[in-house]
Amino acid sequence: MFCKSLLSAVALAAVTLAKTSPAETLDELSLGTWLENIAVRPNGDILATQMFPSAIIYTIKNPTKKPHTLEQLVDLPAIQNIYGIAQVPTGPDSERYVVVGSNGTTIANPTVGTFSAWTIDLVRDSRCGKTKVKKVSSMFNDSRFLNGVTEIPGVSNAVLVGDSTNGNVGHLDLKTGKFDTSAFVFPEMDPTEAVPFGVNGIHIHNGYLYFTNSATVSIFRIAITPRGYPAKGAKVELVINLSSKASFVDDFAFDADGNIYAATNFDNSVISINLKTLKVNTIVGGVDELTVAGSTAVAFGRGKHDKETLYVATGGALAAPVGGTKTEGAKVVAVDTDAN
């Protein structure tokens, strides 16, 4: 937890240079693919959602052991793109994940009115690929770019979903399918005329909803209730502006100490933010590098041997080719944060 004096002093945050962390590509898809989000199962397996060219969820089983292979786990033929993914609480024998997706035949250009939310049920500790897929909501007719999804700690029947273009975060009831787009509507979530992506990654941590704004290259937070709505009288607080370190900020994750690791997408890197000192480091990649080209999302390992390994999903630099021309297949990269 950090005090408001640090938040108000964010403009004075130091940006430091550090030796980048060791990185290993676990597996790579074919050219022209885009992985949008990533999650790690309790058994340590990785889940990665494909935004383009089709709606697929891939898995990498036992990521700490070789060989590493991106295997297709779920195919959603009813839609063409998958964006965010989040796990919600279930019983002892199963796991449930919520994903949002849409139709749209070009990269990052979804068709308004085609968004939907789905639950993916997996057998606990199973690596045999048994799944149950169910559509739970057609979402809001005017949803324009439903992107980040986050679980609400301790809540099994709802998640929060951000709309990058409309600039809000809605509350989705998984039982009724009702999507309340008025839950979080704040100017800090809005896109800009120059960059049509506002609120992007969203995660709840220690009683706050944290969110990135891609257009303003900033991270914000707001206090919330246990049911996942803004706390009474709560106001959005600026955590940090990252425009001195990146031109875009995408999804992010917290480490065990409460520090943030954020993907920069167009800048082909992952940066870390120490929330006590507000120091910022680039831990892997760079504008002219393909190491994590088009980094979209990150998640820490959950196994015995990879709790300090950061897994990075990429979009192959399709949105902003490296050097203006270089792209590659979407991939998952393991970054050893303990070595930095």
Wavefront OBJ file of the C-alpha trace (Angstrom):
o trace
v 0.000 0.000 0.000
v 1.288 3.475 -0.787
v 0.198 6.903 0.349
v -1.417 9.693 -1.645
v 1.676 11.848 -1.249
v 3.476 9.393 -3.491
v 0.618 9.450 -5.952
v 0.649 13.242 -6.158
v 4.420 13.207 -6.594
v 4.271 10.882 -9.558
v 5.653 13.482 -11.934
v 8.913 13.305 -10.020
v 9.230 9.548 -10.347
v 12.674 8.405 -11.353
v 13.171 6.373 -14.496
v 16.156 4.097 -14.106
v 18.087 1.940 -16.492
v 18.656 -1.690 -15.611
v 20.113 -4.763 -17.169
v 17.333 -6.614 -18.961
v 16.231 -9.979 -17.621
v 16.920 -13.303 -19.366
v 14.126 -14.262 -21.745
v 13.218 -17.522 -23.475
v 10.590 -18.030 -26.169
v 8.472 -21.002 -25.116
v 6.670 -21.361 -28.449
v 5.655 -19.261 -31.434
v 2.657 -19.433 -33.772
v 2.659 -18.773 -37.497
v 3.179 -15.343 -39.022
v 0.071 -13.133 -38.886
v -1.167 -14.260 -35.452
v -1.884 -12.153 -32.358
v -2.128 -13.377 -28.749
v -4.050 -10.825 -26.696
v -4.129 -12.056 -23.115
v -2.629 -14.621 -20.790
v -3.507 -16.426 -17.571
v -1.837 -19.119 -15.489
v -3.816 -22.033 -14.079
v -3.383 -23.227 -10.467
v -1.547 -26.289 -11.831
v 0.938 -23.983 -13.575
v -0.286 -24.414 -17.146
v -0.495 -21.265 -19.272
v -3.636 -20.108 -21.087
v -3.333 -17.581 -23.924
v -6.187 -16.017 -25.900
v -5.858 -15.399 -29.624
v -7.320 -12.183 -30.984
v -6.343 -12.755 -34.607
v -6.994 -14.411 -36.998
v -9.472 -16.649 -35.120
v -10.921 -17.110 -31.633
v -8.748 -19.756 -29.997
v -7.473 -20.353 -26.478
v -4.059 -22.026 -26.419
v -2.322 -23.744 -23.537
v 1.282 -24.467 -22.684
v 1.432 -27.395 -20.276
v 4.167 -27.615 -17.661
v 5.940 -24.438 -18.844
v 8.964 -25.121 -16.626
v 9.674 -28.372 -18.486
v 10.606 -28.879 -22.126
v 9.340 -29.205 -24.762
v 7.149 -26.090 -24.699
v 4.237 -26.228 -27.122
v 1.288 -23.902 -27.738
v -1.570 -26.393 -28.026
v -5.110 -25.463 -29.027
v -7.375 -25.962 -26.011
v -10.628 -24.208 -26.987
v -12.014 -23.021 -30.314
v -14.921 -20.556 -30.337
v -16.270 -20.634 -33.911
v -19.224 -18.400 -32.993
v -16.869 -15.415 -32.773
v -13.700 -14.335 -34.562
v -11.652 -12.660 -31.806
v -10.946 -13.250 -28.114
v -9.653 -10.487 -25.848
v -9.494 -10.671 -22.043
v -9.543 -13.714 -19.760
v -10.005 -14.038 -15.992
v -10.513 -16.909 -13.553
v -13.459 -16.825 -11.148
v -13.910 -18.931 -7.974
v -15.549 -22.358 -8.334
v -15.808 -25.627 -6.446
v -12.852 -27.850 -5.523
v -12.989 -30.016 -8.648
v -13.154 -27.447 -11.447
v -11.858 -24.141 -12.729
v -13.879 -21.465 -14.497
v -12.530 -18.761 -16.788
v -14.427 -15.896 -18.373
v -13.453 -14.537 -21.777
v -14.893 -11.783 -23.954
v -14.759 -11.666 -27.722
v -16.370 -10.349 -30.872
v -16.486 -10.523 -34.621
v -14.123 -8.458 -36.721
v -12.036 -9.513 -39.689
v -9.195 -7.013 -39.293
v -6.714 -6.512 -36.463
v -8.060 -4.634 -33.424
v -11.150 -3.477 -35.296
v -14.118 -5.321 -33.748
v -17.634 -5.004 -35.094
v -19.873 -3.023 -32.741
v -22.784 -5.081 -31.411
v -21.067 -8.477 -31.831
v -19.443 -8.778 -28.401
v -20.203 -11.715 -26.121
v -18.902 -13.279 -22.911
v -18.230 -16.983 -22.406
v -17.327 -19.252 -19.521
v -14.717 -21.970 -19.996
v -14.885 -24.761 -17.402
v -11.852 -27.004 -16.935
v -11.409 -30.044 -14.722
v -9.192 -29.140 -11.752
v -5.589 -30.330 -12.167
v -6.441 -31.976 -15.468
v -4.121 -31.563 -18.441
v -6.174 -33.740 -20.774
v -8.033 -30.822 -22.332
v -11.556 -31.523 -21.011
v -13.564 -28.335 -21.344
v -17.119 -27.038 -21.178
v -17.889 -23.834 -23.048
v -20.994 -21.699 -22.459
v -22.098 -18.302 -23.728
v -23.249 -16.203 -20.760
v -23.979 -12.786 -22.264
v -24.416 -10.871 -25.506
v -23.101 -7.862 -23.607
v -24.193 -4.303 -24.428
v -25.354 -3.521 -27.965
v -23.205 -0.416 -28.054
v -20.047 -2.068 -26.712
v -17.252 -0.949 -29.005
v -14.050 -2.604 -27.789
v -14.456 -4.893 -24.781
v -10.904 -5.641 -23.782
v -9.630 -6.296 -20.257
v -11.438 -8.686 -17.883
v -10.764 -9.086 -14.179
v -12.129 -11.297 -11.464
v -13.588 -9.763 -8.300
v -11.872 -11.481 -5.340
v -14.222 -13.920 -3.656
v -17.043 -13.318 -6.146
v -17.994 -16.272 -8.372
v -20.921 -14.802 -10.284
v -19.513 -11.562 -11.700
v -16.487 -9.998 -13.388
v -15.488 -6.523 -14.533
v -14.949 -5.807 -18.241
v -13.344 -2.695 -19.722
v -14.406 -0.989 -22.962
v -11.331 0.692 -24.445
v -13.238 2.791 -26.970
v -16.247 3.817 -24.871
v -13.974 4.502 -21.906
v -15.743 2.601 -19.131
v -15.587 -0.566 -17.042
v -18.788 -2.568 -16.763
v -20.018 -5.086 -14.191
v -21.042 -8.412 -15.791
v -23.435 -10.709 -13.913
v -22.529 -14.239 -15.018
v -25.879 -15.676 -13.927
v -28.227 -13.233 -15.653
v -25.918 -11.998 -18.410
v -26.672 -8.377 -17.481
v -23.799 -6.045 -18.313
v -23.960 -2.816 -16.298
v -21.878 -0.334 -18.288
v -22.520 2.442 -15.760
v -20.448 0.770 -13.043
v -17.239 2.725 -13.706
v -17.465 5.776 -15.952
v -14.623 8.213 -15.387
v -12.776 10.617 -17.707
v -9.495 8.914 -16.776
v -10.753 5.872 -18.716
v -11.413 7.770 -21.948
v -9.405 7.354 -25.159
v -8.086 10.368 -27.018
v -8.608 11.561 -30.550
v -5.063 10.527 -31.430
v -5.202 7.101 -29.739
v -8.643 5.412 -29.693
v -7.711 3.060 -26.830
v -8.462 4.284 -23.327
v -8.885 1.854 -20.427
v -7.093 -1.372 -21.319
v -5.735 -3.743 -18.687
v -7.793 -3.989 -15.481
v -6.954 -5.814 -12.234
v -8.124 -5.663 -8.623
v -5.432 -5.472 -5.938
v -5.798 -4.767 -2.201
v -9.254 -3.214 -2.488
v -8.552 -1.082 -5.554
v -9.363 -1.451 -9.228
v -6.183 -0.636 -11.111
v -6.364 0.140 -14.808
v -4.117 1.278 -17.611
v -5.066 3.984 -20.085
v -3.243 3.280 -23.336
v -3.883 6.720 -24.793
v -2.452 8.646 -21.838
v 0.189 5.951 -21.105
v -0.822 5.964 -17.445
v -1.924 3.698 -14.631
v -4.783 4.696 -12.321
v -6.665 3.172 -9.413
v -9.976 3.593 -7.569
v -11.206 2.092 -4.301
v -13.970 -0.489 -4.737
v -16.519 -2.420 -2.692
v -16.269 -6.190 -2.105
v -18.940 -6.673 -4.803
v -16.901 -4.830 -7.405
v -18.380 -1.335 -7.585
v -16.748 2.022 -6.782
v -16.578 2.659 -3.050
v -18.765 5.497 -1.793
v -17.051 8.803 -2.447
v -14.079 7.140 -4.146
v -12.162 9.110 -6.745
v -9.771 7.967 -9.422
v -6.127 8.424 -8.398
v -3.174 8.627 -10.735
v -0.637 5.943 -9.848
v 1.967 6.820 -12.461
v 2.361 8.388 -15.884
v 4.684 6.269 -18.032
v 4.935 8.518 -21.082
v 8.626 9.161 -20.402
v 9.276 5.418 -20.747
v 6.765 4.238 -23.339
v 4.338 5.437 -25.986
v 1.653 2.859 -25.137
v 0.736 0.715 -22.136
v -1.331 -2.469 -22.414
v -2.107 -5.124 -19.800
v -0.167 -5.672 -16.565
v 0.331 -7.903 -13.533
v 1.334 -7.543 -9.878
v 4.248 -9.442 -8.389
v 4.293 -10.873 -4.855
v 5.578 -7.570 -3.472
v 2.851 -5.494 -5.114
v 4.991 -4.073 -7.917
v 3.517 -3.737 -11.401
v 4.865 -5.284 -14.602
v 3.294 -3.811 -17.734
v 3.376 -4.728 -21.415
v 3.986 -1.815 -23.792
v 2.833 -3.398 -27.093
v 3.995 -0.755 -29.631
v 7.278 -0.357 -27.727
v 8.020 -4.111 -27.781
v 8.974 -4.273 -24.118
v 7.881 -5.001 -20.565
v 8.470 -2.415 -17.854
v 8.395 -2.739 -14.075
v 7.082 -0.110 -11.671
v 8.095 -0.124 -8.023
v 5.031 1.353 -6.321
v 6.987 2.402 -3.218
v 9.692 4.398 -5.021
v 7.882 4.904 -8.365
v 11.049 3.860 -10.184
v 10.522 2.410 -13.646
v 12.761 -0.152 -15.371
v 12.607 -1.821 -18.756
v 13.110 -5.476 -17.857
v 12.984 -6.988 -21.344
v 12.773 -5.862 -24.962
v 12.916 -2.488 -26.644
v 11.505 -0.483 -29.537
v 13.950 -2.004 -32.028
v 13.861 -5.555 -30.645
v 11.821 -8.670 -31.445
v 12.326 -10.305 -28.017
v 8.736 -9.527 -26.937
v 7.530 -7.899 -30.149
v 4.082 -6.412 -29.659
v 3.868 -7.422 -25.986
v 0.195 -7.485 -25.010
v -0.162 -9.105 -21.583
v 1.833 -10.634 -18.728
v 1.240 -13.110 -15.900
v 3.450 -14.615 -13.218
v 3.962 -18.344 -12.834
v 2.077 -20.233 -10.142
v 4.208 -23.370 -9.859
v 6.919 -24.271 -7.353
v 9.720 -23.257 -9.690
v 8.362 -20.286 -11.646
v 6.786 -17.867 -9.181
v 9.280 -15.195 -10.292
v 8.940 -16.046 -13.967
v 6.890 -13.548 -15.936
v 5.105 -15.011 -18.936
v 4.564 -12.546 -21.784
v 2.017 -12.895 -24.599
v 2.737 -11.044 -27.827
v 1.001 -9.886 -30.975
v 4.040 -10.290 -33.196
v 4.360 -6.512 -33.702
v 1.454 -6.607 -36.167
v 0.182 -3.228 -34.974
v 3.580 -1.518 -35.181
v 6.219 -3.523 -37.097
v 9.713 -3.331 -35.652
v 11.771 -0.961 -37.749
v 8.666 -0.346 -39.835
v 8.809 -3.753 -41.559
v 9.541 -6.653 -39.172
v 6.746 -8.795 -37.766
v 6.658 -12.349 -36.477
v 4.243 -14.959 -35.190
v 2.576 -14.443 -31.837
v 4.445 -16.162 -29.027
v 4.760 -16.711 -25.292
v 8.041 -15.656 -23.691
v 9.310 -16.567 -20.207
v 11.220 -13.776 -18.441
v 13.261 -14.464 -15.297
v 12.568 -11.425 -13.108
v 14.682 -12.810 -10.265
v 17.830 -12.319 -12.390
v 17.378 -8.535 -12.642
l 1 2 3 4 5 6 7 8 9 10 11 12 13 14 15 16 17 18 19 20 21 22 23 24 25 26 27 28 29 30 31 32 33 34 35 36 37 38 39 40 41 42 43 44 45 46 47 48 49 50 51 52 53 54 55 56 57 58 59 60 61 62 63 64 65 66 67 68 69 70 71 72 73 74 75 76 77 78 79 80 81 82 83 84 85 86 87 88 89 90 91 92 93 94 95 96 97 98 99 100 101 102 103 104 105 106 107 108 109 110 111 112 113 114 115 116 117 118 119 120 121 122 123 124 125 126 127 128 129 130 131 132 133 134 135 136 137 138 139 140 141 142 143 144 145 146 147 148 149 150 151 152 153 154 155 156 157 158 159 160 161 162 163 164 165 166 167 168 169 170 171 172 173 174 175 176 177 178 179 180 181 182 183 184 185 186 187 188 189 190 191 192 193 194 195 196 197 198 199 200 201 202 203 204 205 206 207 208 209 210 211 212 213 214 215 216 217 218 219 220 221 222 223 224 225 226 227 228 229 230 231 232 233 234 235 236 237 238 239 240 241 242 243 244 245 246 247 248 249 250 251 252 253 254 255 256 257 258 259 260 261 262 263 264 265 266 267 268 269 270 271 272 273 274 275 276 277 278 279 280 281 282 283 284 285 286 287 288 289 290 291 292 293 294 295 296 297 298 299 300 301 302 303 304 305 306 307 308 309 310 311 312 313 314 315 316 317 318 319 320 321 322 323 324 325 326 327 328 329 330 331 332 333 334 335 336 337 338 339 340
